[in-house]
Amino acid sequence: MIPSSAAASPRGVGGPAPGDEVASGGTRAHARPPGEPRRVGYLYLLPAFAVFGAFVLAPLAHSFWLSLWEWDGITPGTWVGLDNYADVVSDPALRRAFLHALVLIGFYALLPVAIGLLLAGLLARVRVRGLALFRTILFLPQVIAMVVVAVMWRMIYDPQNGALNELLRAVGLGSLAQSWLGDFDRALPSVGLIGTWVMYGLAMVLLTAGVQKIPPSLYDAARVDGAGIVREFFAVTLPALRGEIAVALTLTTIAALRNFDLVYITTKGGPGDATSVPAFQVYSRAFESGQVGSASAIGLTLTAIIFAFSFAINRIAERGGSR
C-alpha cells in the first residue's frame, strides 16, 4: 500500500521528476540555454583568427622588430631601439611628408564628401530620371585602376601638349598654362585634385543611397513647417546621413593617408619633396636608400595614425547618433 503523500506527488517516490535538476545547495539549477556552448562558437572563428594573425598581426610584429634596428636589408643590422621613431618626429623631410598627407585628406576626404552631400541634398529635393546611369558614370573613377588614372592625369597635366593647358589656350587663357606637376606650390594641390576626382564618386554613391532610405514623410513635415532647401538639408538630410558620412570619411581618409601609387607615377615625390607622402617615404627608404628600419618605423607610425583617424571618425558618429 502506497502512502498518500507519495501518491499525491506526480514525482513519485524517491525525488524529482525526470528532467528536473537539483543543485548541491538544495535549489534547482538554471537549465543550460539551448544551442552549443560559447566555447564552440570560438572554434568557428578560429580559422579567421589564424588567417588574420598570419597575414596581419605577424607582419606587424615583424615590422616593429625591424624598426628597432638600423639595417640596409643585406648586412648585419645595428640595434638602435626607438631612434627610428624619434627620427619620424625630428626629421624635417618626414614631418613634411606627414603634413602633405594631412593636406591630401582635404582633397581626398573632405572635398569629395562635401560634393557628395551637395548632390545628395539636391537629389532629396528633386527626383532625377536615370539616376542609376548618373551614379554609374560618376562612380567610374573608382573602377579604373589607380595606375591608369595616374598615367592619364600625368598626360592631362603635361606642360607642352596636355589637355588642360591646350584647353586654357583655346579659350584665351594661355597665360595660365604652366607645369602643374613641376611647380613647387601647385604640385601637391594638382595631385590632390586627382584624388578628389577619384573619390567623389564613392562618396556620392554612399550618400545618395542613404538619402533613398529617408522616409519622405520627414521631408513633407519639414516643408509643411516652412523649411527651405537649406534648413531642410540641415534638419532632415544631414542627421539621417550620419552613418553614411562616417563610412565615406573613413574610406576616403584611409585612401588619402596610404596614398602611394598616384604620387609615385605622377611626381615621384617631387619637385624636390613637394609631394612626398609617408607611403612614398616607406618605399624610398626601404628599396632605394637601404633604410629598412626607418621605413618600418614610418609604416607603423602611419598605421597608428590611420587607426586613430578611423577610430575618431566612428566615435564622433556614434556619439552624434546617440543624442
C-alpha positions as a LaTeX table, in Angstrom:
\begin{tabular}{lrrr}
\hline
Residue & $x$ (\AA) & $y$ (\AA) & $z$ (\AA) \\
\hline
Met1 & 0.00 & 0.00 & 0.00 \\
Ile2 & 1.40 & 3.39 & $-1.13$ \\
Pro3 & 1.38 & 6.22 & 1.40 \\
Ser4 & $-0.97$ & 9.07 & 0.50 \\
Ser5 & 1.81 & 11.65 & 0.44 \\
Ala6 & 3.70 & 9.72 & $-2.20$ \\
Ala7 & 0.58 & 9.00 & $-4.21$ \\
Ala8 & $-0.34$ & 12.71 & $-4.32$ \\
Ser9 & 3.02 & 13.70 & $-5.74$ \\
Pro10 & 3.49 & 13.35 & $-9.51$ \\
Arg11 & 7.19 & 12.86 & $-8.91$ \\
Gly12 & 6.54 & 9.58 & $-7.14$ \\
Val13 & 8.81 & 8.14 & $-4.53$ \\
Gly14 & 12.48 & 8.92 & $-4.46$ \\
Gly15 & 12.91 & 12.54 & $-5.58$ \\
Pro16 & 12.44 & 14.83 & $-8.54$ \\
Ala17 & 10.67 & 14.02 & $-11.72$ \\
Pro18 & 12.63 & 13.24 & $-14.88$ \\
Gly19 & 14.09 & 16.43 & $-16.46$ \\
Asp20 & 14.45 & 18.32 & $-13.15$ \\
Glu21 & 17.93 & 19.23 & $-11.91$ \\
Val22 & 18.77 & 19.87 & $-8.28$ \\
Ala23 & 21.78 & 21.94 & $-7.25$ \\
Ser24 & 24.09 & 20.87 & $-4.46$ \\
Gly25 & 22.61 & 23.52 & $-2.16$ \\
Gly26 & 19.15 & 22.08 & $-2.49$ \\
Thr27 & 17.87 & 24.64 & $-5.08$ \\
Arg28 & 17.02 & 23.97 & $-8.67$ \\
Ala29 & 19.87 & 24.80 & $-11.06$ \\
His30 & 19.33 & 27.01 & $-14.10$ \\
Ala31 & 18.89 & 25.00 & $-17.24$ \\
Arg32 & 21.58 & 25.44 & $-19.89$ \\
Pro33 & 20.42 & 27.73 & $-22.70$ \\
Pro34 & 19.66 & 26.00 & $-25.99$ \\
Gly35 & 22.35 & 25.76 & $-28.62$ \\
Glu36 & 26.03 & 24.99 & $-28.47$ \\
Pro37 & 28.30 & 26.36 & $-25.71$ \\
Arg38 & 30.07 & 29.66 & $-26.36$ \\
Arg39 & 33.40 & 27.86 & $-26.43$ \\
Val40 & 32.26 & 26.02 & $-29.56$ \\
Gly41 & 31.44 & 29.36 & $-31.22$ \\
Tyr42 & 35.04 & 30.47 & $-30.82$ \\
Leu43 & 36.12 & 27.36 & $-32.69$ \\
Tyr44 & 34.19 & 28.58 & $-35.74$ \\
Leu45 & 36.13 & 31.85 & $-35.60$ \\
Leu46 & 39.47 & 30.16 & $-35.19$ \\
Pro47 & 40.25 & 29.86 & $-38.96$ \\
Ala48 & 39.60 & 33.58 & $-39.47$ \\
Phe49 & 41.73 & 34.43 & $-36.44$ \\
Ala50 & 44.52 & 32.22 & $-37.79$ \\
Val51 & 44.49 & 33.95 & $-41.18$ \\
Phe52 & 44.33 & 37.40 & $-39.54$ \\
Gly53 & 47.21 & 36.54 & $-37.26$ \\
Ala54 & 49.35 & 35.10 & $-40.06$ \\
Phe55 & 48.84 & 37.89 & $-42.57$ \\
Val56 & 48.25 & 40.97 & $-40.36$ \\
Leu57 & 49.48 & 40.56 & $-36.79$ \\
Ala58 & 52.64 & 38.61 & $-37.58$ \\
Pro59 & 53.84 & 41.08 & $-40.28$ \\
Leu60 & 53.09 & 43.97 & $-37.92$ \\
Ala61 & 55.12 & 42.35 & $-35.17$ \\
His62 & 57.98 & 41.66 & $-37.57$ \\
Ser63 & 57.87 & 45.27 & $-38.83$ \\
Phe64 & 58.08 & 46.52 & $-35.26$ \\
Trp65 & 61.12 & 44.30 & $-34.67$ \\
Leu66 & 62.79 & 45.65 & $-37.82$ \\
Ser67 & 62.03 & 49.22 & $-36.77$ \\
Leu68 & 64.29 & 48.78 & $-33.75$ \\
Trp69 & 67.33 & 48.23 & $-35.97$ \\
Glu70 & 69.41 & 50.21 & $-38.39$ \\
Trp71 & 69.55 & 47.75 & $-41.27$ \\
Asp72 & 70.09 & 48.00 & $-45.02$ \\
Gly73 & 68.45 & 44.66 & $-45.75$ \\
Ile74 & 71.72 & 42.84 & $-46.52$ \\
Thr75 & 74.50 & 43.35 & $-43.97$ \\
Pro76 & 74.07 & 42.72 & $-40.21$ \\
Gly77 & 71.97 & 45.38 & $-38.52$ \\
Thr78 & 72.72 & 47.65 & $-35.59$ \\
Trp79 & 70.38 & 47.92 & $-32.61$ \\
Val80 & 69.07 & 51.49 & $-32.28$ \\
Gly81 & 65.97 & 50.98 & $-30.12$ \\
Leu82 & 63.39 & 53.72 & $-30.63$ \\
Asp83 & 65.72 & 56.07 & $-32.51$ \\
Asn84 & 63.91 & 55.44 & $-35.80$ \\
Tyr85 & 60.67 & 56.62 & $-34.22$ \\
Ala86 & 62.42 & 59.70 & $-32.87$ \\
Asp87 & 63.54 & 60.46 & $-36.44$ \\
Val88 & 59.92 & 60.43 & $-37.58$ \\
Val89 & 59.34 & 63.45 & $-35.33$ \\
Ser90 & 62.72 & 65.18 & $-35.69$ \\
Asp91 & 63.47 & 64.66 & $-39.41$ \\
Pro92 & 62.15 & 67.70 & $-41.37$ \\
Ala93 & 61.64 & 65.63 & $-44.54$ \\
Leu94 & 59.45 & 63.13 & $-42.68$ \\
Arg95 & 57.49 & 65.88 & $-40.95$ \\
Arg96 & 56.75 & 67.46 & $-44.32$ \\
Ala97 & 55.68 & 64.07 & $-45.70$ \\
Phe98 & 53.13 & 63.59 & $-42.91$ \\
Leu99 & 51.97 & 67.20 & $-43.31$ \\
His100 & 51.41 & 66.58 & $-47.03$ \\
Ala101 & 49.30 & 63.53 & $-46.14$ \\
Leu102 & 47.14 & 65.68 & $-43.87$ \\
Val103 & 46.72 & 68.21 & $-46.69$ \\
Leu104 & 45.62 & 65.42 & $-49.02$ \\
Ile105 & 42.87 & 64.48 & $-46.57$ \\
Gly106 & 41.19 & 67.75 & $-47.56$ \\
Phe107 & 41.26 & 66.73 & $-51.24$ \\
Tyr108 & 40.62 & 63.01 & $-50.82$ \\
Ala109 & 38.05 & 63.11 & $-48.00$ \\
Leu110 & 36.57 & 66.49 & $-47.11$ \\
Leu111 & 36.02 & 67.83 & $-50.62$ \\
Pro112 & 34.52 & 64.58 & $-52.06$ \\
Val113 & 32.19 & 64.21 & $-49.07$ \\
Ala114 & 31.11 & 67.85 & $-49.45$ \\
Ile115 & 30.36 & 67.25 & $-53.15$ \\
Gly116 & 28.52 & 64.04 & $-52.29$ \\
Leu117 & 26.42 & 65.83 & $-49.67$ \\
Leu118 & 25.56 & 68.56 & $-52.17$ \\
Leu119 & 24.42 & 66.03 & $-54.74$ \\
Ala120 & 22.54 & 64.04 & $-52.10$ \\
Gly121 & 20.74 & 67.17 & $-50.90$ \\
Leu122 & 19.72 & 68.05 & $-54.45$ \\
Leu123 & 18.52 & 64.53 & $-55.16$ \\
Ala124 & 16.47 & 64.59 & $-51.96$ \\
Arg125 & 14.76 & 67.73 & $-53.24$ \\
Val126 & 14.38 & 66.82 & $-56.91$ \\
Arg127 & 13.82 & 63.36 & $-58.33$ \\
Val128 & 16.10 & 62.73 & $-61.31$ \\
Arg129 & 15.35 & 60.29 & $-64.11$ \\
Gly130 & 18.13 & 57.89 & $-64.99$ \\
Leu131 & 19.67 & 58.14 & $-61.53$ \\
Ala132 & 21.28 & 54.70 & $-61.84$ \\
Leu133 & 23.12 & 55.70 & $-65.03$ \\
Phe134 & 24.14 & 59.01 & $-63.43$ \\
Arg135 & 25.64 & 57.25 & $-60.41$ \\
Thr136 & 27.39 & 54.68 & $-62.60$ \\
Ile137 & 29.15 & 57.37 & $-64.64$ \\
Leu138 & 30.29 & 59.26 & $-61.54$ \\
Phe139 & 31.47 & 56.03 & $-59.92$ \\
Leu140 & 33.65 & 55.02 & $-62.90$ \\
Pro141 & 36.89 & 56.55 & $-61.47$ \\
Gln142 & 36.64 & 54.05 & $-58.60$ \\
Val143 & 36.59 & 51.17 & $-61.08$ \\
Ile144 & 39.65 & 52.31 & $-63.05$ \\
Ala145 & 43.00 & 51.15 & $-61.66$ \\
Met146 & 44.90 & 53.94 & $-59.88$ \\
Val147 & 47.92 & 53.33 & $-62.11$ \\
Val148 & 45.80 & 54.06 & $-65.19$ \\
Val149 & 44.35 & 57.15 & $-63.50$ \\
Ala150 & 47.83 & 58.43 & $-62.67$ \\
Val151 & 49.16 & 57.94 & $-66.21$ \\
Met152 & 46.07 & 59.58 & $-67.71$ \\
Trp153 & 46.27 & 62.64 & $-65.46$ \\
Arg154 & 50.01 & 62.97 & $-66.00$ \\
Met155 & 49.21 & 63.31 & $-69.71$ \\
Ile156 & 46.46 & 65.84 & $-68.96$ \\
Tyr157 & 48.85 & 67.92 & $-66.84$ \\
Asp158 & 51.65 & 67.76 & $-69.44$ \\
Pro159 & 53.02 & 71.33 & $-69.78$ \\
Gln160 & 53.52 & 71.11 & $-73.56$ \\
Asn161 & 50.68 & 69.09 & $-75.06$ \\
Gly162 & 48.48 & 68.35 & $-72.05$ \\
Ala163 & 44.73 & 68.67 & $-72.44$ \\
Leu164 & 44.46 & 71.16 & $-69.57$ \\
Asn165 & 46.94 & 73.66 & $-70.99$ \\
Glu166 & 45.54 & 73.20 & $-74.51$ \\
Leu167 & 42.07 & 73.99 & $-73.19$ \\
Leu168 & 43.34 & 77.14 & $-71.48$ \\
Arg169 & 45.00 & 78.29 & $-74.69$ \\
Ala170 & 41.87 & 77.53 & $-76.70$ \\
Val171 & 39.69 & 79.78 & $-74.51$ \\
Gly172 & 42.21 & 82.62 & $-74.50$ \\
Leu173 & 43.75 & 81.89 & $-71.08$ \\
Gly174 & 47.10 & 80.74 & $-72.33$ \\
Ser175 & 48.84 & 82.86 & $-69.71$ \\
Leu176 & 47.57 & 80.42 & $-67.07$ \\
Ala177 & 49.14 & 77.40 & $-68.78$ \\
Gln178 & 52.04 & 76.04 & $-66.76$ \\
Ser179 & 53.81 & 72.94 & $-65.49$ \\
Trp180 & 51.22 & 71.82 & $-62.97$ \\
Leu181 & 53.20 & 68.90 & $-61.58$ \\
Gly182 & 56.55 & 70.66 & $-61.81$ \\
Asp183 & 55.73 & 73.71 & $-59.71$ \\
Phe184 & 56.65 & 73.59 & $-56.03$ \\
Asp185 & 53.45 & 75.37 & $-54.94$ \\
Arg186 & 50.97 & 73.73 & $-57.31$ \\
Ala187 & 52.19 & 70.14 & $-57.48$ \\
Leu188 & 50.53 & 68.94 & $-54.26$ \\
Pro189 & 47.12 & 70.57 & $-54.97$ \\
Ser190 & 47.29 & 69.18 & $-58.52$ \\
Val191 & 47.81 & 65.66 & $-57.16$ \\
Gly192 & 45.09 & 66.27 & $-54.59$ \\
Leu193 & 42.56 & 67.23 & $-57.27$ \\
Ile194 & 43.15 & 63.87 & $-58.92$ \\
Gly195 & 42.22 & 62.26 & $-55.61$ \\
Thr196 & 39.07 & 64.39 & $-55.48$ \\
Trp197 & 38.10 & 63.20 & $-58.96$ \\
Val198 & 38.63 & 59.57 & $-57.93$ \\
Met199 & 36.88 & 59.72 & $-54.55$ \\
Tyr200 & 33.86 & 61.93 & $-55.07$ \\
Gly201 & 32.01 & 59.17 & $-56.94$ \\
Leu202 & 32.36 & 56.83 & $-53.96$ \\
Ala203 & 31.08 & 59.48 & $-51.55$ \\
Met204 & 28.23 & 60.36 & $-53.87$ \\
Val205 & 27.06 & 56.75 & $-54.24$ \\
Leu206 & 27.12 & 56.15 & $-50.47$ \\
Leu207 & 25.28 & 59.38 & $-49.63$ \\
Thr208 & 22.66 & 59.19 & $-52.38$ \\
Ala209 & 21.90 & 55.61 & $-51.34$ \\
Gly210 & 21.46 & 56.91 & $-47.79$ \\
Val211 & 19.05 & 59.61 & $-48.97$ \\
Gln212 & 16.79 & 56.98 & $-50.52$ \\
Lys213 & 16.19 & 55.35 & $-47.13$ \\
Ile214 & 14.98 & 58.58 & $-45.50$ \\
Pro215 & 11.18 & 58.46 & $-45.12$ \\
Pro216 & 9.51 & 61.02 & $-47.44$ \\
Ser217 & 7.19 & 61.95 & $-44.56$ \\
Leu218 & 10.11 & 63.71 & $-42.84$ \\
Tyr219 & 10.61 & 65.98 & $-45.84$ \\
Asp220 & 6.86 & 66.58 & $-46.10$ \\
Ala221 & 6.72 & 67.59 & $-42.43$ \\
Ala222 & 9.68 & 69.93 & $-42.86$ \\
Arg223 & 8.09 & 71.59 & $-45.89$ \\
Val224 & 4.78 & 71.98 & $-44.05$ \\
Asp225 & 6.73 & 73.80 & $-41.33$ \\
Gly226 & 8.04 & 76.16 & $-43.98$ \\
Ala227 & 11.60 & 74.81 & $-44.19$ \\
Gly228 & 13.56 & 75.89 & $-47.23$ \\
Ile229 & 16.13 & 73.80 & $-49.04$ \\
Val230 & 18.97 & 74.79 & $-46.69$ \\
Arg231 & 17.02 & 74.28 & $-43.47$ \\
Glu232 & 15.60 & 71.01 & $-44.79$ \\
Phe233 & 19.11 & 69.79 & $-45.52$ \\
Phe234 & 20.42 & 70.54 & $-42.02$ \\
Ala235 & 17.25 & 69.40 & $-40.21$ \\
Val236 & 16.47 & 66.19 & $-42.11$ \\
Thr237 & 19.11 & 65.09 & $-44.64$ \\
Leu238 & 22.31 & 65.68 & $-42.69$ \\
Pro239 & 21.24 & 63.95 & $-39.43$ \\
Ala240 & 19.89 & 60.96 & $-41.34$ \\
Leu241 & 23.16 & 60.51 & $-43.26$ \\
Arg242 & 25.43 & 60.47 & $-40.20$ \\
Gly243 & 26.32 & 56.79 & $-40.63$ \\
Glu244 & 26.96 & 57.10 & $-44.38$ \\
Ile245 & 29.12 & 60.18 & $-43.81$ \\
Ala246 & 31.21 & 58.28 & $-41.27$ \\
Val247 & 31.74 & 55.40 & $-43.72$ \\
Ala248 & 32.64 & 57.77 & $-46.57$ \\
Leu249 & 35.04 & 59.78 & $-44.41$ \\
Thr250 & 36.70 & 56.61 & $-43.10$ \\
Leu251 & 37.29 & 55.12 & $-46.55$ \\
Thr252 & 38.48 & 58.35 & $-48.17$ \\
Thr253 & 40.71 & 59.32 & $-45.23$ \\
Ile254 & 42.41 & 55.93 & $-45.33$ \\
Ala255 & 42.93 & 56.35 & $-49.08$ \\
Ala256 & 44.48 & 59.78 & $-48.52$ \\
Leu257 & 46.89 & 58.63 & $-45.83$ \\
Arg258 & 48.06 & 55.47 & $-47.59$ \\
Asn259 & 48.37 & 57.12 & $-51.00$ \\
Phe260 & 51.44 & 55.87 & $-52.89$ \\
Asp261 & 50.82 & 54.81 & $-56.49$ \\
Leu262 & 49.36 & 58.15 & $-57.56$ \\
Val263 & 52.30 & 60.12 & $-56.18$ \\
Tyr264 & 54.89 & 57.64 & $-57.45$ \\
Ile265 & 53.67 & 57.68 & $-61.04$ \\
Thr266 & 52.84 & 61.38 & $-61.38$ \\
Thr267 & 55.65 & 63.13 & $-59.48$ \\
Lys268 & 57.84 & 60.56 & $-57.64$ \\
Gly269 & 57.56 & 62.84 & $-54.62$ \\
Gly270 & 58.83 & 65.89 & $-56.50$ \\
Pro271 & 59.62 & 68.50 & $-57.39$ \\
Gly272 & 62.10 & 68.22 & $-54.53$ \\
Asp273 & 59.92 & 66.72 & $-51.80$ \\
Ala274 & 56.89 & 68.92 & $-52.54$ \\
Thr275 & 54.59 & 65.89 & $-52.96$ \\
Ser276 & 56.36 & 63.38 & $-50.73$ \\
Val277 & 53.99 & 61.38 & $-48.52$ \\
Pro278 & 54.64 & 58.74 & $-45.81$ \\
Ala279 & 53.88 & 55.74 & $-48.04$ \\
Phe280 & 56.32 & 57.05 & $-50.66$ \\
Gln281 & 58.95 & 57.54 & $-47.94$ \\
Val282 & 58.47 & 53.91 & $-46.88$ \\
Tyr283 & 59.16 & 52.73 & $-50.43$ \\
Ser284 & 62.04 & 55.12 & $-50.99$ \\
Arg285 & 63.85 & 54.28 & $-47.77$ \\
Ala286 & 63.26 & 50.53 & $-47.90$ \\
Phe287 & 64.08 & 49.88 & $-51.57$ \\
Glu288 & 66.19 & 52.84 & $-52.68$ \\
Ser289 & 68.11 & 54.14 & $-49.67$ \\
Gly290 & 68.62 & 50.89 & $-47.76$ \\
Gln291 & 66.99 & 52.18 & $-44.55$ \\
Val292 & 64.73 & 49.24 & $-43.74$ \\
Gly293 & 64.44 & 50.07 & $-40.04$ \\
Ser294 & 63.44 & 53.67 & $-40.73$ \\
Ala295 & 60.92 & 52.53 & $-43.36$ \\
Ser296 & 59.36 & 50.11 & $-40.86$ \\
Ala297 & 59.06 & 52.86 & $-38.24$ \\
Ile298 & 57.37 & 55.18 & $-40.76$ \\
Gly299 & 54.97 & 52.43 & $-41.83$ \\
Leu300 & 53.96 & 51.60 & $-38.25$ \\
Thr301 & 53.55 & 55.30 & $-37.41$ \\
Leu302 & 51.32 & 55.68 & $-40.47$ \\
Thr303 & 49.31 & 52.62 & $-39.38$ \\
Ala304 & 48.75 & 54.16 & $-35.94$ \\
Ile305 & 47.63 & 57.47 & $-37.48$ \\
Ile306 & 45.18 & 55.71 & $-39.81$ \\
Phe307 & 43.75 & 53.75 & $-36.87$ \\
Ala308 & 43.44 & 56.94 & $-34.79$ \\
Phe309 & 41.60 & 58.80 & $-37.58$ \\
Ser310 & 39.25 & 55.87 & $-38.25$ \\
Phe311 & 38.50 & 55.42 & $-34.55$ \\
Ala312 & 37.88 & 59.14 & $-34.03$ \\
Ile313 & 35.53 & 59.42 & $-37.03$ \\
Asn314 & 33.42 & 56.47 & $-35.93$ \\
Arg315 & 33.34 & 57.55 & $-32.28$ \\
Ile316 & 32.13 & 61.02 & $-33.25$ \\
Ala317 & 29.47 & 59.49 & $-35.49$ \\
Glu318 & 28.28 & 57.14 & $-32.72$ \\
Arg319 & 28.07 & 59.95 & $-30.16$ \\
Gly320 & 26.15 & 62.13 & $-32.57$ \\
Gly321 & 23.74 & 59.32 & $-33.36$ \\
Ser322 & 23.05 & 58.56 & $-29.66$ \\
Arg323 & 21.81 & 62.05 & $-28.91$ \\
\hline
\end{tabular}
